[in-house]
Amino acid sequence: AFRQHSADIAFAARVGLNSANPNSASFTVGGTYVVDADTKVNAKFDVPNGDISSSSVSVGYNQKLNSNVRLTTATKLQVGTGGPLIWPSRLSSMTVEINAST
């Protein structure tokens, strides 16, 4: 399901069900917020196989720095693995990208 709340805010959710294996239901919810004409923030919470221990949170940031350069950063944290919530071992991926056009 997708919901465009306003010109700046959008939400989406997905539930996956398998009648042969109901314990493997998946759940994803996410959203996008347009801060201004040059900046956008994304976030997503994902439980891929019905097990909270495999859940993750992803966050992205995209900003146009000038007419030729765009900065994109993203990170994914594993949140269902036990232990402290913020810990380096929970960081499963991080991306920083700068795109320049001429």
Buried (B, 14 or more C-beta within 10 A) or exposed (E): EEEEEEEEEBBBEEEEEEEEEEEEBBBBBBBBBBEEEEEBBBBBBBBEBBEEEBBBBBEBBBBBEEEEEBBBBBBBBBBEBEEEEEEEEBEEEEEEEEEEEE
